[in-house]
C-alpha cells in the first residue's frame, strides 16, 4: 500500500471528517493502482498531481475512487489474458 495525503476543505463541506478549514488526510492506495502505467502516464498519480493545492469535492473523491477501481480491474484482466507469441 502507498500512503497519499489528500487535502480536504470543510469551508465547502467537502469532507465530513475535517475539523478545520483545511486538513490533510493520509490514506492508503493499492500499489497496483498507484504504479499502473498507461502510455507513459501513471493515472492515479497524475490525477492527484493535477489537483495539487486545492480541496477535493465529494464528486472528485468518488471519481478518483472509480479510477482506482478501474486500474485495479484492468491490471487483473491484463494478467488473465494470455496471447500466443508465435
N, C-alpha and C positions, 0 to 999 in steps of 0.2 A: 504494500500500500504506500502511496505517496501522499505526504501532507501538503495541503494547499490552504492558504489563507484567503478568505473572501471578505470583502468589505460590505457591510450592510448599513442601511440608514433607516432609523425609526422616524425621522422627520417626515418621510413619505410613507411610513408604515410598511417598509419592505421586508422586514424580518421580525417575526414575533418575539424572538429570543433576545433582541437587542435591548439594552437598558439605557444606553446613552445615545446621543445624536448620531455618532458614527462608531462602529465597532468592527474589529477584525474577528472573523470566525475561522478557526482552523478545522479543516475536515480532511478525511482520507478518501482517496480515489484509488481504484484498482490500477495496478501498474500497467496492465494490458491496454486500458483505455488511455491512460496518461501518456504512454510512449508509442501509441499506434501512429503509423505514418501513412499518409495518402498524398501521393505526388510531391514528396519532399516536405510536406507540412505535417505538423502534429496538431490535429484539430482541437483536441481537448485543451492543449496549452495555448494555442493561438487565439481561441475564442475568449479565454480569460485575459490574455495579454492585450487584446483589442479593447477591453473594457477596464483596464487598469486605471485606478484612481477615481472611479465612480461607483456609486451604490448599485446593487442589482435588485430589480423588481421581482415580485413573485413569478411573473411570466418569464423573466430572464432565468431564474433558478430552475423553473420547470423545463424550459427549453434546454438548458445545459444538462439536466438530468437525462433528457431524451437523447442528447448527443452521446453522452457516456454510455448509455444502454445500447445504442446502435453500434458504437465502436466495439463494445464487448461482444455483441452478437455477430458482427462482421468478422471479428477475429476467430470466433468459434466456427463459423461457416467456412472460412478460408482453410482452417485446419482439417475440416471434413472432406474438402474437395481434393481428389487425387487425379491429377491429369497425367496421362501417359506421356513420357518424354521421348518417345520413339518417332 
